[in-house]
Amino acid sequence: MECFINNQLASELDPNLEKMIRVLLEEAARLEGVPEEAEVSLTLVDDEEMRRLNRNFRGIDAPTDVLSFALQEKVPGEPEIQGGEGELLLGDIFISLDTARRQAKAYGHSLEREIGLLTIHGFLHLLGYDHDTPEAEETMFRRQQELLSRVGLGDD
């Protein structure tokens, strides 16, 4: 699977963090049976940009930790996408590094684990997982933990 990692932060992205994100997405895609030709984009942003995205797309005027925009998900009344045959664009994941840092500190684990958790959480949303019911939440969160454990980012 092709992974595009974008850094919209003022500071340079740690190459080890970028490598961890890429490995995590590729392993999750393999374990979920995602075709090799699939593509996903992950963008790291600050709280200000995340707040703007959250306000514009969800109507919530506050930053959040992760947002996913699935391109394979059909919404009633949505027009058919023309062209792009052969492409499997899963969608876009946005992670606020500011929020990830605060949450890692609050939960007492590493920034790498928090970024890994948010990456997998966002990726699973792109694949259609959700946590809108207790059953769906249990399924999604269990799969999150399984995938994180596979790459050494299980519970600290």
Wavefront OBJ file of the C-alpha trace (Angstrom):
o trace
v 0.000 0.000 0.000
v 1.232 3.447 -0.870
v 1.398 5.810 2.141
v 1.730 9.542 1.699
v 2.825 11.265 4.893
v 2.519 15.036 4.955
v 3.920 17.333 7.602
v 2.125 20.679 7.914
v 3.954 21.545 11.118
v 6.562 24.277 11.451
v 9.153 21.768 12.691
v 10.665 18.896 10.769
v 9.199 15.441 11.334
v 11.404 12.932 13.153
v 12.393 10.350 10.492
v 11.859 7.533 13.019
v 8.293 8.708 13.658
v 7.605 8.872 9.922
v 9.044 5.367 9.463
v 6.906 4.038 12.348
v 3.740 5.533 10.805
v 4.546 4.017 7.415
v 5.318 0.554 8.865
v 2.163 0.650 10.974
v -0.071 1.593 8.036
v 1.507 -1.002 5.745
v 1.208 -3.773 8.347
v -2.381 -2.820 9.194
v -3.245 -2.814 5.492
v -1.680 -6.246 5.036
v -3.495 -7.705 8.044
v -6.809 -6.161 6.935
v -6.433 -7.545 3.418
v -6.174 -4.153 1.742
v -5.000 -4.471 -1.882
v -1.387 -3.469 -2.559
v -2.480 -0.777 -5.036
v -4.415 1.100 -2.323
v -3.319 4.559 -1.248
v -3.730 6.460 2.001
v -2.641 9.932 3.041
v -1.751 10.924 6.610
v -1.168 14.563 7.509
v 0.235 15.882 10.771
v -1.197 19.258 11.761
v -1.284 21.549 14.780
v -4.322 22.246 16.969
v -5.222 25.400 15.041
v -5.519 23.531 11.727
v -7.309 20.606 13.371
v -9.816 23.000 14.909
v -10.462 24.515 11.465
v -10.991 21.061 9.918
v -13.223 19.918 12.771
v -15.315 23.097 12.546
v -15.656 22.971 8.753
v -16.426 19.268 8.415
v -18.056 18.287 11.696
v -19.447 21.573 13.002
v -17.384 21.287 16.198
v -15.336 24.409 16.946
v -12.525 22.689 18.847
v -9.435 20.682 17.983
v -9.582 16.905 18.145
v -6.910 14.232 17.996
v -7.678 12.482 14.691
v -10.027 12.943 11.741
v -10.546 10.527 8.871
v -12.089 11.246 5.503
v -12.914 7.990 3.744
v -13.080 8.152 -0.030
v -14.576 4.672 -0.461
v -17.548 5.403 1.791
v -20.787 6.154 -0.046
v -23.137 8.734 1.428
v -26.792 8.786 0.315
v -27.264 11.327 -2.470
v -23.538 11.608 -3.154
v -22.717 11.942 -6.871
v -20.806 9.133 -8.560
v -17.053 9.813 -8.859
v -16.036 9.832 -12.520
v -12.646 8.609 -13.687
v -9.944 7.210 -11.462
v -10.551 3.639 -12.614
v -7.988 1.296 -11.128
v -7.174 3.632 -8.254
v -8.040 2.610 -4.736
v -7.797 5.826 -2.752
v -8.815 4.940 0.793
v -8.813 8.484 2.089
v -7.078 10.970 4.336
v -6.134 10.866 8.005
v -5.311 14.051 9.923
v -3.590 13.915 13.316
v -2.999 16.879 15.615
v 0.505 16.512 16.996
v -0.306 19.088 19.713
v -3.232 17.000 20.979
v -1.257 13.754 20.610
v 1.497 15.166 22.845
v -1.013 16.208 25.525
v -2.796 12.850 25.414
v 0.462 10.855 25.593
v 1.408 12.786 28.717
v -2.076 12.449 30.248
v -2.211 8.689 29.568
v 1.382 8.139 30.685
v 2.689 6.575 27.504
v 5.071 7.556 24.722
v 4.295 9.956 21.909
v 5.066 7.104 19.498
v 2.352 4.955 21.072
v -0.166 7.803 20.914
v 0.639 8.584 17.272
v 0.434 4.852 16.520
v -2.956 4.585 18.213
v -4.333 7.610 16.366
v -2.907 6.351 13.063
v -4.576 2.948 13.444
v -7.807 4.509 14.711
v -7.992 6.780 11.677
v -7.038 3.976 9.295
v -9.714 1.655 10.636
v -12.296 4.400 10.084
v -11.181 4.545 6.437
v -11.904 0.823 6.206
v -15.426 1.245 7.567
v -14.897 0.494 11.264
v -16.791 2.741 13.657
v -17.559 3.114 17.360
v -21.119 4.398 17.178
v -22.589 1.433 19.102
v -21.163 -0.556 22.023
v -20.712 -3.617 19.796
v -19.010 -1.665 17.010
v -16.784 0.084 19.562
v -15.698 -3.231 21.068
v -14.861 -4.624 17.617
v -12.953 -1.520 16.521
v -11.006 -1.053 19.753
v -10.098 -4.747 19.944
v -8.765 -4.618 16.373
v -6.867 -1.416 17.199
v -5.088 -3.186 20.066
v -4.323 -6.266 17.948
v -2.737 -4.147 15.230
v -0.743 -2.020 17.671
v 0.551 -5.120 19.440
v 1.709 -6.588 16.115
v 4.171 -3.711 15.707
v 5.265 -3.479 19.337
v 3.026 -0.562 20.333
v 0.604 -2.443 22.585
v -0.281 -1.141 26.027
v 2.733 0.414 27.748
l 1 2 3 4 5 6 7 8 9 10 11 12 13 14 15 16 17 18 19 20 21 22 23 24 25 26 27 28 29 30 31 32 33 34 35 36 37 38 39 40 41 42 43 44 45 46 47 48 49 50 51 52 53 54 55 56 57 58 59 60 61 62 63 64 65 66 67 68 69 70 71 72 73 74 75 76 77 78 79 80 81 82 83 84 85 86 87 88 89 90 91 92 93 94 95 96 97 98 99 100 101 102 103 104 105 106 107 108 109 110 111 112 113 114 115 116 117 118 119 120 121 122 123 124 125 126 127 128 129 130 131 132 133 134 135 136 137 138 139 140 141 142 143 144 145 146 147 148 149 150 151 152 153 154 155 156
